[in-house]
């Protein structure tokens, strides 16, 4: 069973779940991540760099464009299945490659000071007939931490399925399809006396407005992207047509 936490800040070695930072088990107790899993750890390192190296706001768009190009190929799609807090209703969002930078930019905005993905349990990698590698994990987690207006950690369990393109010398493995089913989040607040995180009850007033690990701004961006995506496809088609070649069709003549 694979149980991996995020890489330690600035380091390439992940820390296993349930083991304090800096304390490592014997080598035979610590399974080595596959090259596919290392790509997820690479994403964690990029999140750390963005949040801790002082990227200027004017450079945000370029930074996330470069991030998306590194981890997602040109035909990539991301699918999100979001369950409401009561577990009664699902929303589904699908966005294409052009809108992926916008998603990650809004996800790491709004006071977040740390975010990473955790592989909590066993995973499976399966080659597909079209040359892709499908990665599946039913025990996946998104963790985000905040400092303001109070210290807290939000954990969101998920089921994830990723299709990776074949390895390339320049790009490594990149994601073609990303499907993640997000469950309601659990928030933990820092106890100032014990310095430990304790669960925050639903009835407590200071609970963050987080749905399945997403802020209201991220959910709004996803809903807007569902509307914007078809428009971008039309615009791309129009750009590929030489001027004057697009003929307006008479609907009365279309059936003749």
N, C-alpha and C positions, 0 to 999 in steps of 0.2 A: 504493500500500500504506500503510495507516494503522499507525503505530508510536508508541504513546503510553505514557508513564509516568504515574505519579501526579502530582497537582498538588503544587507545592512547598508546604510547611507554611504554612497561612494564606493561600495565594494561589489564584487561580482559573485560572491558566494552566498546563497540563500540560507536563511536560518529556519530550521524545522519548527513546525507548530509544537507548542508546549514546552519548548526549551529556551531558556533565557538567552538574550543576545550575548555572544562571546563564549558560550558554553556549547561545545560540539560533542556529539556522541562518537562512539568508535566507528571507524570507516565502514564496517560491514552493516551498521545500523542505518546508514545514511545513503539512500539510493541516489544515483547520479541522474539529474534531469536529462531527458532526451534533447537533441538539437531543436526539436519543435518547442519543447517546454522552455528552453533557454530564450526563445523569442518572446515569451510572455515575461520572463525576468528582464529581458532587454527593455520592454515597455515600462516596467516598473522603474528602471534606472532613468529612463527619459522623463517620467513623471517627477522623479526626485530632482533632476537637473532643472526642469522648468520651475519648480516651486522654490528652489534654494540657490539659484545662481544669478538672481537679479535680472531676468529677462525683462527688457523695457516694454511697456504697453504698446508702443508704436511697432514693435517687432513681433507681437503676438501672432498676427495672421501668417507671416512668413514662417515663424517657428512651427506652427501647427500644420502648415502645408508640407514642410520638410518632414515632420513626424509621420504624417499620413503617407507620404511617398515612400518612407523607409519601411513601413509595416503593412501597407495595403497596396495591392496591385491596381492597375488602371480600371479593371472591371469589378472592383470590390463592392460588396453590399454589406450593410449591417442591419440585422433584424433584432428588434427588442420586443420582448413580451413582458409587460409590466402588470403585476398583480396589485390591486388596491389594498389598503391597510386591513380591510376586513376579509380579504381573501375570496371575495365574491365575484369580482369582475376583472377581466383582462383587457388591456389595451395593446395593440400591436402597431409597431412603427417600423418602416423599412426606408432606409436612406441609401443613396448611391455614393460613389467615390467623391464627387465634388462637394458633398455636404458633410463628409466625415470630419474634416478639420473643425468645422463649426461645432459639432457635437462635443469633441474633446475640449475645445476651448471653453464652452459653457460649463462642462462637467467640473473642471478644475478651477472655476471662478467662484466668487462669492464667499471668501473667507477661509477656504480650505488651505491647510498648510502641509498636508501629506495625503497621498493616495497610492494604493497598490492593489494588485490582484493576488489572491492566495489559492494555490492548488491544495485542497484539504484532503482529498481522497484519491482513490485509484482512477487512472485515466486509460483511454484506449486510442490507439492510432491505427488507421485502416487506409491502405492505398485504394484509390478509386480507378475505374477503367479509363478515365480521361486524364490520368497522370497526377491528380491532386492527392493530398494526404489529409484525411479527415481526423481531427482530434476531438475527442469527446470526454467530458468530465462532469459527473453528476454532483460533485461536492466542490464547488467553486465558490469563491467569496470575493466581493469588492469591499475594501476597507478605506474609509476616509476619515481624516482627523481635522479638528478645528480648534483654534485658540480663542476666537471671539464669537459672541460676547462671553462665552465660557468654554472651558476645555472639555471636549467630548470626542468620542470615537463612534462612528456609525458603521455597523457591519451589515452587509447584505448578502445573504446566501443566493446562489444561482446555479443553474444548469447551463453549460456552455457547449456549443458545437462549432468548430472552426474548420474551414477548408483552406489548406495551405498550398500554394503553387510550388512546383519543383524548385530545388535549390539553384540559385544563380550566384555567380561569382561576385557580382556587383551589389546585389540586393539581399542575399541570403534567402531564407524562406519568407514569403509574404502571404498575407491573408486575402483570399478571394471571397469567402463568405464567412460572416460572423453572425451567429445566432445565439442569443443569450436570453434566458428566462429568469427574470429577477423576482425574488420574493420580498415581502414587506421587511423593512429594515428594523434592526434593533440598535438603540442608542445607549452608549455607556458614558457616564460623567466621571470626572476625576475627583476622588475624595481627597480634599486638601490635607487630611490628617494621615491617612494610610498611604496616600499617593498611589492608590489602586483605582482602576475603573470599575464602577458598579452599574448594573442595569438601571436605566431611567424608565420609570413606569409611564404608561400612556396617560395617566391622569395628571402628571406633573406639567405645570404650565409652561416651563421653559423649554419644552421639547422642540427640536428644530423641525421646520416644515419640509422634511425629507420624505420622498416617496420612492421606495425601492432603490435607495442610494442616490437619487436624483433630486436636485433642487427644483423649485418651481420654474426657474429660468431655463433649466435643461429640458424639462418636460414641455415647456412652451416652445422651445426651439425645435424639439422633435415633432410636435404637432404642426408647426409652421413648415417644417421641412417636407412633411408628407404632401402638403399643398404645393410647395415650391419645386419638388422633384420633377413632376411632369412638365412644368414650365421650362426647366433647364434642359430637358431632353428636346423639347421643341426648338429652343434657342440654338442648341448644338446642331440640330438638323438644318436650321435656316442658315447658320454660318457656313455649312458645307455646300450650300447651293450657290452657284454663280448668280450675280445680279441679273434679273430679267428672265431666269429660267423657270421660276415657280409660277405655274399657271393656275389661276383661280378657276375652280370647277363649278359649273352651274348645277345646283342640286337637282334641277328638273331634267338635266340631260344625263345625270349619273346612272340612271337605270336603263338607258337606251343602249 
